[in-house]
Amino acid sequence: MREVLSIHIGQAGIQVGNSCWELYCLEHGILPDGMMPSDTTVGVAHDAFNTFFSETNAGKHVPRAIFVDLEPTVVDEVRTGTYRQLFHPEQLISGKEDAANNFARGHYTVGKDIIEICLDRVRKLADNCTGLQGFLVTNAVGGGTGSGLGSLLLERLSVEYGKKSKLGFTIYPSPQVSTAVVEPYNSVLSTHSLLEHTDVAVLLDNEAIYDICKRSLDIERPTYTNLNRLISQVISSLTTSLRFDGAINVDITEFQTNLVPYPRIHFMLSSYAPVISAAKAYHEQLSVPEITNSVFEPPNMMAKCDPRHGKYMACCLMYRGDVVPKDVNAAVGTIKTKRTVQFVDWCPTGFKCGINYQPPTVVPGGDLAKVQRAVCMISNNTAVAEVFSRI
């Protein structure tokens, strides 16, 4: 098996993690107490979802995940939330005092006390795997824990699990929406370890996702829950091929191979389509070419930058649901002929495509509509520099 360990760090990381596991459970039909009525082969770990869940002999499915924060409130929400029976208590690690938005506290002072516990838990989870594939890390680099402890953990993982790939989903501070004055400093300090110690980092940006919620979902004042549900759809789309069997499956290492031309150029843009509210979806059905075009439109990017100002170095399209290879080839063909998507001259115009027959699932009572097909794009574009230059 090719298992993946998820690590969620700091308040933002944990809340995104919560949305993700909520979605994974719905996709696999796993109940909040970890039981899975549809799983007939109890104790046999050859199902595709065992990359993300480990099975106990009692037939309970436990996420291969760790939640870490330096202060208890957010982790306590997981401990008392709907999915409290899903996680092993040892997987929820919280300290006593927070990093107070201070990178140095998260990295050196408070962080170094808790890091050994975290690594010990990671080691336990890794021992439980037959063939560990890599790590998925979610954190925000504006706060103290996400940036400081996040960097520290990535550095230590590089030392202990050098060959395993590390995929980061990082929330960067946005120009207008800011919660702390020191966000730019924290981000700059942690960008160094993201450069050196992750293999692929997907940049997300609260402001861009706020705009998507306002524009496409007609939510006047989006909350973090709305944002996280959208982010979790993106993360879920990337990991579907690890958790389900599909036509063209994509491995974590394949992302790295296809998207990263040089090791340091690994900051990705992501976009997802269709983001559509239930009221609208009732009246329109989106075809493969339509959703493919919309992931290339600048307003749908999950970070505030304009891909038209840069050039694409690589691009990865993950389809899910009712999609056949013929449609994908046609849609990608039209995009190549349109010339609106500019590639760099030293790189072939390559699109990496993945297809998975599992249709996208939505959280009941959520904002997104249930659709037949969806696509998620991860692209390596030179316009990512805008995100950094703004900081």
Buried (B, 14 or more C-beta within 10 A) or exposed (E): BBBBBBBBBBBBBBBBBBBBBBBBBBBBEBBEEBBBEEBEEEEEBEBBBBBBBBBEEEBBBBBBBBBBBBBBEBBEBBBEEEBBEBBBEEBBBBBEEBBBBBBBBBBEBBBEEBBEBBBEBBEEBBEEBEEBBBBBBBBBBBBBBBBBBBBBBBBBBBEEBEEBBBBBBBBBBBEEBBEBEBBBBBBBBBBEBBBEBBBBBBBBBBBBBBBBBBEBBEBEEBEBBBBBBBBBBBBBBBBBBBBBEBBBBBBBBBBBEBBBBEEEBBBBBBBBBBBBBBEEBEEEEBEBBBBBBBBBEBEBBBBBBEBBEBBBBBBBBBBBBEBEEEBBEEBBEEBEEEEEBBBBEEEEBEBBBBBBBBBBBBBEEBBBBEBBBBBBBBBBBBBBEBBBEBB
